[in-house]
Amino acid sequence: MGYKHFTISDNQRKEYASGFLLDLIIKRGYQYTVVLMDADKDLEPLFVYMMSKDYLTLDKKNNYVHTQKGLEKLENLKKRYEEYLAHFDLFCAVDLESGEFAFEKIFELDDEEWELYVNDERFVDLRIATAWFKKINPSDFVFLSFLKEKQFDINSSNWQFDILSGLIWEKIEEIIDTSIQIEELEYMDEDNEIITGMRVMEDVVRQGAKLSEKLYHEEEHLKQESSEYPNDYYDSNHGDYVVTTYESYYDPFYINPIWFIF
């Protein structure tokens, strides 16, 4: 089901990096001219790629500006990010013995308590297995988790080089390679019947769908009551957050088409 040695292609790296750079240009107002200076010179291969994909064009002053396709690319990234937070991040900590999700207590604990709880050794990370089950590129999930964790830090020196260098992408590949794979979840029950990893994941994904909807309603309730949260599960920087209809996810095999655009 999974790969022994997962590889992110050069073009896929540039697709991810393009979304990140489009966010800087469109949402954060960064400006880049065709004559790049200093560390920005390392971004030249990325700008060439983005021009070839019609994500960017040049204005009369030879500044890079986004196209309609570039705007659509960024909107797709935003939708994926929202979808990931709403429906898939909760698979990061699942107790396979009890069937419990750490996220069941997300609104009961403060930041310090949550960090201790979610990192309890009884919980395992099934996000990559969930991606394989859903037939979604698992590197999409890791990339989005890196965005959430601010791994792409524009305040760090030489971030322009880092975003296209092999190091961060090799880290993503390693995470995928070393994550729990679906076939590893297979076991024999008390009646000596083999329960396949796919059956295990189907059950886990069904439970996760129910939990994500429950968390959404709890979050809305907290917002209406006080707009205060015991921890930072709610991201105030994404207040325009819109998610897929939760009923769609009652079907464990449902896949939102956004994962196959761009």
C-alpha positions as CSV (number, residue, x, y, z in Angstrom):
1,M,0.0,0.0,0.0
2,G,2.8,2.4,0.9
3,Y,6.2,3.0,-0.6
4,K,9.5,1.6,0.9
5,H,11.3,4.8,-0.3
6,F,8.9,7.6,-0.9
7,T,10.2,10.3,-3.2
8,I,9.0,13.8,-3.8
9,S,9.7,14.8,-7.4
10,D,11.4,18.1,-8.3
11,N,8.2,19.4,-9.9
12,Q,6.2,18.4,-6.8
13,R,8.6,20.3,-4.6
14,K,8.2,23.3,-6.8
15,E,4.4,23.0,-6.7
16,Y,4.5,23.1,-2.9
17,A,7.0,25.9,-2.9
18,S,4.8,27.8,-5.5
19,G,1.8,27.8,-3.1
20,F,4.0,29.1,-0.3
21,L,5.4,31.9,-2.5
22,L,2.0,32.8,-3.9
23,D,0.8,33.3,-0.3
24,L,3.7,35.7,0.3
25,I,2.9,37.7,-2.8
26,I,-0.9,37.7,-2.8
27,K,-1.7,37.7,0.9
28,R,1.3,39.2,2.6
29,G,2.3,41.8,0.0
30,Y,5.8,40.6,-0.8
31,Q,7.2,42.1,-4.0
32,Y,9.8,40.5,-6.3
33,T,11.3,42.0,-9.4
34,V,12.8,40.0,-12.3
35,V,16.2,41.2,-11.1
36,L,16.5,39.3,-7.9
37,M,18.9,40.5,-5.2
38,D,21.0,38.8,-2.5
39,A,19.4,35.7,-1.0
40,D,16.3,36.1,-3.3
41,K,18.5,35.0,-6.2
42,D,18.0,31.4,-4.9
43,L,14.3,31.8,-5.8
44,E,15.0,32.3,-9.5
45,P,14.4,28.6,-10.5
46,L,11.1,28.8,-8.7
47,F,10.0,32.0,-10.4
48,V,11.0,30.4,-13.8
49,Y,8.8,27.4,-13.0
50,M,5.9,29.5,-11.8
51,M,6.0,31.6,-15.0
52,S,6.0,28.4,-17.0
53,K,2.9,27.2,-15.1
54,D,1.2,30.6,-15.6
55,Y,1.0,31.2,-11.9
56,L,2.9,34.5,-12.4
57,T,3.5,37.1,-15.0
58,L,5.4,40.4,-15.2
59,D,3.9,43.8,-15.0
60,K,5.2,46.9,-16.8
61,K,7.8,47.5,-14.1
62,N,9.1,43.9,-14.4
63,N,7.7,42.9,-11.1
64,Y,6.3,39.4,-10.6
65,V,2.5,39.5,-10.2
66,H,0.0,36.7,-9.8
67,T,-2.3,35.6,-12.6
68,Q,-5.8,34.2,-12.3
69,K,-4.4,30.7,-12.3
70,G,-2.0,31.7,-9.6
71,L,-4.9,33.0,-7.5
72,E,-6.7,29.7,-8.1
73,K,-3.6,27.8,-7.0
74,L,-3.5,29.7,-3.7
75,E,-7.2,29.2,-3.1
76,N,-6.7,25.5,-3.6
77,L,-3.9,25.4,-1.1
78,K,-6.1,27.3,1.4
79,K,-8.9,24.8,0.9
80,R,-6.5,21.9,1.4
81,Y,-5.1,23.5,4.6
82,E,-8.6,24.0,6.0
83,E,-9.7,20.5,5.0
84,Y,-6.6,19.0,6.6
85,L,-7.2,20.9,9.9
86,A,-10.8,20.0,10.0
87,H,-10.7,16.3,8.9
88,F,-7.3,14.8,9.1
89,D,-5.0,16.4,11.7
90,L,-6.9,14.5,14.4
91,F,-5.5,11.2,13.2
92,C,-2.1,12.3,14.6
93,A,-2.8,10.6,17.9
94,V,-5.0,7.4,18.0
95,D,-5.0,4.7,20.6
96,L,-5.4,1.5,18.6
97,E,-6.1,-0.6,21.7
98,S,-9.0,1.5,23.0
99,G,-10.1,3.2,19.8
100,E,-9.6,6.6,21.5
101,F,-8.5,9.8,19.8
102,A,-6.4,12.2,21.7
103,F,-8.4,15.0,20.1
104,E,-11.5,13.9,22.1
105,K,-9.9,16.0,25.0
106,I,-8.6,18.9,22.9
107,F,-11.0,21.5,24.5
108,E,-10.5,20.1,28.0
109,L,-6.8,20.8,28.4
110,D,-4.6,23.9,28.3
111,D,-1.5,24.1,26.0
112,E,0.9,22.5,28.5
113,E,-1.5,19.7,29.4
114,W,-2.3,19.0,25.8
115,E,1.3,18.7,24.8
116,L,1.9,16.1,27.4
117,Y,-1.3,14.2,26.7
118,V,-1.1,14.1,22.9
119,N,2.5,12.8,23.1
120,D,1.6,9.9,25.4
121,E,3.2,6.8,24.0
122,R,-0.1,4.9,23.7
123,F,-1.1,7.2,20.8
124,V,0.1,6.5,17.3
125,D,0.2,8.8,14.3
126,L,-2.1,7.5,11.6
127,R,-2.1,10.5,9.3
128,I,0.0,8.9,6.6
129,A,-2.0,5.7,6.8
130,T,-5.1,7.8,6.4
131,A,-3.7,9.5,3.4
132,W,-2.9,6.2,1.7
133,F,-6.4,4.9,2.6
134,K,-8.0,8.0,1.0
135,K,-5.6,7.7,-2.0
136,I,-4.3,11.2,-1.2
137,N,-0.6,11.9,-1.8
138,P,0.8,11.6,1.8
139,S,3.3,14.3,1.2
140,D,0.4,16.7,0.9
141,F,-0.4,16.0,4.6
142,V,3.1,16.4,5.8
143,F,3.6,19.6,3.8
144,L,0.4,21.0,5.3
145,S,1.5,20.0,8.8
146,F,4.8,21.8,8.2
147,L,2.8,24.9,7.3
148,K,0.8,24.6,10.5
149,E,4.0,24.2,12.5
150,K,5.7,27.1,10.6
151,Q,8.5,24.9,9.4
152,F,8.8,27.3,6.4
153,D,10.1,30.3,8.3
154,I,10.8,33.4,6.3
155,N,12.5,35.0,9.3
156,S,15.2,32.4,9.2
157,S,18.4,33.2,7.2
158,N,18.6,31.7,3.7
159,W,15.0,30.5,3.7
160,Q,15.0,31.1,0.0
161,F,17.6,28.4,-0.5
162,D,16.0,26.1,2.0
163,I,12.6,26.0,0.3
164,L,14.1,24.4,-2.7
165,S,17.0,22.5,-1.2
166,G,16.7,18.8,-0.6
167,L,16.9,18.9,3.2
168,I,13.3,19.8,4.1
169,W,11.9,17.6,1.4
170,E,14.1,14.7,2.5
171,K,12.7,15.2,6.0
172,I,9.1,14.9,4.6
173,E,10.1,11.8,2.7
174,E,11.6,10.3,5.9
175,I,8.4,11.0,7.8
176,I,6.4,9.1,5.2
177,D,8.9,6.2,5.0
178,T,8.9,5.8,8.8
179,S,5.2,6.3,9.5
180,I,2.8,3.4,10.3
181,Q,1.6,1.9,7.0
182,I,-1.8,0.3,6.5
183,E,-0.5,-3.3,6.2
184,E,1.2,-2.9,9.6
185,L,-2.2,-2.6,11.2
186,E,-3.3,-6.1,10.3
187,Y,-4.0,-8.5,13.2
188,M,-5.8,-11.7,14.2
189,D,-8.8,-11.4,16.4
190,E,-10.0,-13.7,19.2
191,D,-11.8,-16.0,16.6
192,N,-8.5,-16.4,14.7
193,E,-9.9,-14.2,11.9
194,I,-7.4,-12.0,10.1
195,I,-8.5,-8.3,10.3
196,T,-6.8,-6.5,7.5
197,G,-5.2,-3.1,7.8
198,M,-7.7,-1.8,5.4
199,R,-10.6,-2.9,7.7
200,V,-8.8,-1.3,10.6
201,M,-8.4,2.0,8.7
202,E,-12.0,2.0,7.5
203,D,-13.2,1.8,11.1
204,V,-10.7,4.4,12.3
205,V,-11.7,6.8,9.5
206,R,-15.4,6.4,10.3
207,Q,-14.7,7.2,13.9
208,G,-12.5,10.2,12.9
209,A,-15.3,11.6,10.7
210,K,-17.8,11.5,13.6
211,L,-15.2,13.1,16.0
212,S,-14.3,15.9,13.5
213,E,-18.0,17.0,13.3
214,K,-18.3,16.8,17.1
215,L,-15.3,19.0,17.5
216,Y,-16.5,21.5,15.0
217,H,-19.8,21.9,16.9
218,E,-18.0,22.2,20.2
219,E,-15.7,24.9,18.7
220,E,-18.7,26.8,17.4
221,H,-20.3,26.7,20.9
222,L,-17.1,27.9,22.6
223,K,-16.8,30.8,20.0
224,Q,-20.4,31.9,20.7
225,E,-19.9,31.7,24.5
226,S,-16.7,33.5,25.1
227,S,-14.3,33.3,22.1
228,E,-11.8,31.8,24.5
229,Y,-10.1,28.4,24.1
230,P,-8.1,26.4,26.7
231,N,-5.4,25.9,24.0
232,D,-4.6,27.1,20.5
233,Y,-6.5,24.4,18.6
234,Y,-8.6,27.2,17.1
235,D,-6.4,29.3,14.8
236,S,-7.6,32.9,15.0
237,N,-5.5,33.7,11.9
238,H,-7.9,31.6,9.8
239,G,-11.2,33.1,10.9
240,D,-12.7,32.8,7.4
241,Y,-12.3,29.0,7.8
242,V,-14.7,27.0,5.7
243,V,-14.8,23.2,5.7
244,T,-16.4,20.5,3.6
245,T,-19.9,19.4,4.6
246,Y,-19.2,16.9,7.4
247,E,-21.9,14.4,6.2
248,S,-19.7,13.7,3.1
249,Y,-17.1,12.2,5.4
250,Y,-19.5,9.7,6.9
251,D,-18.4,7.6,3.9
252,P,-14.9,6.6,4.8
253,F,-14.0,6.3,1.1
254,Y,-15.1,9.9,0.3
255,I,-12.3,12.0,-1.3
256,N,-12.7,15.8,-1.8
257,P,-11.7,16.6,-5.4
258,I,-9.5,19.5,-4.2
259,W,-6.7,17.0,-3.5
260,F,-6.4,16.3,-7.2
261,I,-6.3,19.8,-8.6
262,F,-2.9,21.4,-9.1
